[in-house]
Amino acid sequence: MTLLLVIVVFSCVFVACQTAPQDQSWTEDVVSYSGFQLWSATPRNKTEREFLLKIRQDYELEVWRESRSDNRPVDLLISPDFQTELKLRLADAQIPYEVKIADMQTEINNENPNITDSGTEFENRFSHKMDWNSYHRVDDIYGYLNYLADTYPRLVQLVSVGSSYEGRPLYVVRISSSSSGTKPAIWIDGGIHAREWISPAVATYIIQQLVEVADNERLLRNVDWYIMPVMNPDGYEYTHVNNRLWRKTRSMTGSRCRGADPNRNFGYQWGGKGTSRDKCSEIYHGSNAFSEPETRAVSNFISGKANQIQVYLTLHSYGQYLLIPWGYAVEYPADYNEMRDLAKAAASKFRRYKYTVGNSADLLYPAAGGSDDWAKSIGIKYSYTVELADTGRHGFILPASFIQPVCEDFFPALEVFVDKVATIKV
């Protein structure tokens, strides 16, 4: 993608580097999105959808949201280089559009409050910096997980399932009211795509509610929990330091472009529709299935507990969807109706935000090699992708003021999954 970038150099003197290995240099370019805009265009028929597809290809535009049907918006990130020309082309084609974000860098600057003092009260009282009023770096999140493991050793076990490409631990939090590990379990992960900051925030909120809120003890009686707040810690940290809109892992690919899309890297229908061989593509599927240490470690851990884990929830953004496999094509598993009914029951618990339930390839687009398809393929019956808020006003740059409302809205839906899982014998 062609970008007009304003580059500023930061060194490790100015940023926290604790989560990187000591020989890891963070002296890299910082990407500015000054002047970039987010446009939302709404095709009304097949001809207009094909016109937008051609524009995307001609200008190598980054797509934030796709459309497979009429009257559903397509969200496109537009470089200042192309804005004048594209306004004329869309006007000539009479395709309606609106500018959702007038200056992306301004939106980024305003997304997260100054967190220099964020969590100070918590740190003084509890030896951690976590709160849900701002987005936190990997150090803060991992510090909180260690705090919980130290403070609630009978309830919380912090498991390192491996290391990321850059050497960060890959942590899974096991929450259980018993030590036997024989109860049916629910898996939740966040942060597969680095720029989707709301997903680690929701995942850590769920952990906090399960561990530190006594009224939620009922959710632990018959169910164990495995929660991984940040599956892609290298990419997530990179979004805080260098490029807010980075999506992939940070592995070397043998080209000028780094990383693979971890949600195209799982080993079911790998390399199919909605993926790319281009190492510079946002949807590059990797050199082979599980080529990324992050996806490989997670798959090994989950595979060892596939008989125990009954629900797999992977948190993403954005769009407000509860998506059901299969994602590799518009294909439906034999138990699709049962999966849909459970998802609709969960969605009925949402009050602030309305979620659409359906097959992921049908509602959005085919995407092979996804983690939910893989989880379903190894026998985890209830496997879903959750696309969190919002529906496009802010997209991936969801202001921190939304964290608490999104978390509070989502948490009650977990009761539906708990009630279902509690009836299953493992």
N, C-alpha and C positions, 0 to 999 in steps of 0.2 A: 504494500500500500504506500502511495506517495504521501508523505507528510511534510508540512512546513513546520519545522521544529525550531523552537528557541532553546538553546542548550546552555545550561548552567552547570558548572562542575561543583559537586559536593565531595568532601572527603570524609573519612571516618571520624575526623575531629568534630564534625558537626552533627553526626547521627549516632544513635545507639547501635553498637555492633555486637552485642553480647550473644545474639543467637547465631551469628556466623562463626565458622571455625576461625581460629586465630590467624591462619594464613590467608583468609579470605579477604580480598580488598573490595571495599565498597566505593572506590574511587571510579565511579562511572558517570556517564552523562545522565542528567535529569531531563526528562521530556516535558516540554510545556505544550499545552493544548490551547494556548491563547488564540482566539479567533475561530477555533473549531466550533461547529454547531451540530446539534442533534435535530434532524428533520424527521418528521413522521408523515409519510405519504400513504394515501389510501387508494389502492387500485379498485376499480369498480367492476372489472371484467377481465377475462383472460388476456386480451390485447394489452391492457394497461399493466397487468402483472408481468408480462413478457417485456414490455418497454422498461419497467423498473429493473428487471433482471439484466437487461442489456446495459443500462446506465451503471449498474453496480460493477459489471465486468469491464466496461470501457474505462471507468475511472478508478477501478480497484478500491471501491468503497468498503469500509468496514460496516457490516450489518449487525445491529444490536438486537433486532427482532425481525423475524421473517413472517411472510404471509403466504398461506397455501390456498386461500379462498378470497372471494370478493368481499370488499368492505371491511377487511381486516388490515390495520396499518402495518407498514414496513418502516422500521426505525433505522436511520442511516446516519453515520458520523461523517460530516462533510468538512473537508479541509477548506480554509479560506481561499486557496488557489482556485477552487472550482465553483464557488457559491454563485457568482454572477452568471456563469454559463449554465449551471444547472437550473437556476431560477427560470431562465429563458426556455430551456428544453422542457421543463415541467409545465410551464405556461402554454407552450405550443401544443403539448400533448393533452392539455386541459386536465391534468391529474392534480387533484387537491392535495395540499400538504400544509403543514404548520411547523414552525420552528419551536421545538420543545425547550431547547437550551440554546440561548443566544451566544453565550461564550463559555465553552467547556472549562477553561482554566478557572474562570470566576466561580463556576459551580463547584469545582474541585476544592478551591481555596475555602469555600464556605461550608463544605460538607461536614467536616469534623471540627469541633471547637478546639481552641488551643488547649491541649491536654497536658501542658507542662505541670499544672497543679491538679490535673484530673486524678481522682482516686487517692489524693493525699490523706484524706480522713480515713479511708479504708486501710491504706498502708500503715498509718500510725496505730490503728486499732487491731488490724488483722494480719499484718505482714504481707499484704498483697495490694495491687493497684487496680484491680478489676472493678468496673461498674458498667452500667448499661446506659450511660448518658453520652458516651463517646466510643469511637472505634479504637481498639487497642492493638498494639504491636504484638509480635509473637512472644517476646519476653514477658510481657504482662500476662498473656493468656497462660503460658507455661508456668509462670510463677503462681498463678491462681490454682492451677491443677495440682501443683506440688503442695501448696498450702492445704488444699482439701484432703489430699492423701495423708498428710501429716496430722491433720486435726481430726479426721474421721476415719481412722485406720480400719475400723470394723465394717465400714460401709463402702469406702472408696479404695480402689486399687488402681494405681497409675502404671500402665503397661506400655513399654516401648516396644513397638512391633518391628522396628528397623530404623534406618536413617535415610534422610532425603539425599538428593544428589550433592548438595553442598554441606552435608554432614549434620543437619539438624535432626534431633530425635523425632520420631513419628509416634505421638502419644495417643493411646486409647484409654479412656476412663471407664473402668468397670465399676458399676454401682450395684450392689446387691446386699440384701439384708441377711444373707446366709453365705457361708463359705463353701458350700457344696458345689455350686455351679451347675446344678441339675434343673433349675427352673427354665421355662421357655424365656427367650430373650428378644429384646428389640435393639436393633442397630440404628444409630443416627450418625451421619457425617456431614461436615461442612467444609467450605474452603477448597473444594476440588478446583474450581476456577478462581484464580487469585484475586481478580478484581471485584468479586461478589462479596463485599465486606459484610453484608447483613447476615450471611449464612453462618460464619463463625460466631457472630454476636448472638444469634438465636440458639445455636448449639450450646454455647457456654451458659446462656440463661437457663436452658433446660437442665443442665447439670446443677446449677445453683439452686433451682427450685426443688429438684429431687433430693439434694443432699442437705440443704440448709433450711428448708421450710418444713416444719414438722407436720403441717396439715396435709402434705403430699405423701406421707408415709404409706398410705393405702396403695400408691402406685408401685410400691416395692414389694408388697406382700407375696405376690404370685409371679412376679416378672423380674428378670435381671435386665440390666441395661449396659450396652457398649456404645460409648459416644466418642467420636473423634472430631474435635472442633476444627482442626486445620489439617486437611489431608495433603495440601500442597504448601508447606510452610515457606519454601524458598520463593515461590512465586508471590505468595501473600506478603512477605517481607519486602520484596522488590516493589510491590505496588505502593508501599508506604515510603520508600526511599527514592526510587528512580522513575517509575512509570506507573501512574495510577491506574491505567487501563490495561496493564499486562494481564494476560489470561492463562498462559501455559505454565509448564514447569520451567526449570532453568538449566536443564541438561545441555551439554555440548552435542551438537548434531553433525559435526564435520562440515558445517557451512557457516556463513556469516550470521545465520539466524539460530537462536537457541530455543530449546524446549519443545515439548509435545503437548498436545491437548490431552490431559489425563482422562477426560471423559470421552475420548475416542480410542483409548489405549487398553481397555479391558478385553479379555480374550473370548468374547462371544460375538460372532459375525464381524470380527475385526477387519478393518480395511474396506468396509462396504459403503453404502450410500451416506452422504453427509460427512465424509472424511476426505482428506487430501494427502497426496504423496509429497506435496511441496513443503519443504522444511520451513519455509517462511510463512506458511498459512496459519491462520488462527486455529484451524481444525486439522492440523498435521497429526496423523494418527501414530506417529512414532515409527521406528525402524521395524518393529514387530510387536505383537501383543505382549503387554507387560514389560516393554522395554524400559519403562521408567521405574526407578527403585521405589517410588511412592506407591504406584499401583501394584507392583509386585509384592511389596510388604503387606499391603492391605488385603490383597487376594489370598495370600498365604494364611493370614490370621483368620479371615472370615471362613475360608475353606475348612479350617480345623474345627470350626464351631457351627457349621452349616446345619447340623441336626438340631442345635439348640436355638439358633436365631430364626425367628418366625416372621419378623417384620424388618424390612430394610427401607429406611428413609434417607434419601440423599438430598440435602438442602442446597438450593441454587437461587439465583435471581436472574431476571425478574419476569413478571407477567401475571402472577397469582393463579397458578395452575397446580392441580394434583394430577400427575401424569402417570399413566399405566403402560407397561410394556405391551407389545414390543416397540422399541424405538428404531430398530434398524430398517424397518419398512412398515407400511400400513398392514400389519398382521396382528392378529389377536390371539392370546393364549386361550387354551380351552376353558380356563376358569375366569375368563375376563369379567363376566357378569358379577361373579362373587367378589372379585377385586374391586370392581366399580362400586358395588353397593357399600363396601366397607369405606372406600374413599369418600363417597357421598355422605355417609354418616359422619365421618371426620370433618368434612367441609361444612356440615350443618352447624358445627360448633363455633365457626368464625362469626364475629359480630361486626368488626370494623371493616374488614376486607372480604370481598366476595371472590371465591376461588372457583375456577372452572375445572371440571373433572372429565377426563377422557384419555384416549390413546395418544401417546406423545407424538408419533409420526403423523397422525391424522390432524391433530390440533396445531402442531407447530411445523415440523419438518423431519424427514428421516435422518437419523444419526446413529451409525453403527459403532460398536465398541464402547457403549455406555455402561456405567457401573450398575445401573438398575437392571438392564437386560442380563448382564452377567450374573448378578445375584439371583435373578429369577431362574436362570439356566442351571444353576447348581442346586436348585431345590428350595430356595427361600420363597415361599408361596406369595407373601404379601410384600411386593417390591415396588416402590414408588419413587418418583422424582417430584420434589416440591419446589416450585418456582415461587419464591416469596414476593412480597410487595417491592415496587408498585407496579402499575400497568403502563408506565412509560413517561410520566411527567419528569421523573428524575432518572429513571433507568438504573444503571449500575451505580450512579453517584447519589445514592439515597442519603439525605441529610441525617446526621446522628440523632436529631430530634425524633426520628421515626423508630429508632431502635426499640424503645420501651413499648410503644403501641403495637408494633409488629410481634414482639415477643409475647406480650400479654394476650394478644389475640390468638396466637398459635398454640400456646401451651394446653388449653382445655381440650383440644382435639386429640391429644395423646391418650386421654382416657378411653376413647373409642378403641384405639389399638390395644391398650392394656386389657380391656374387657374381652377382646377377641383372643388375644394371645393366652390369657389366663386359663382358657378352656382347653388348650392344646397340651397333650402329654408328650414329653420328650424322653 
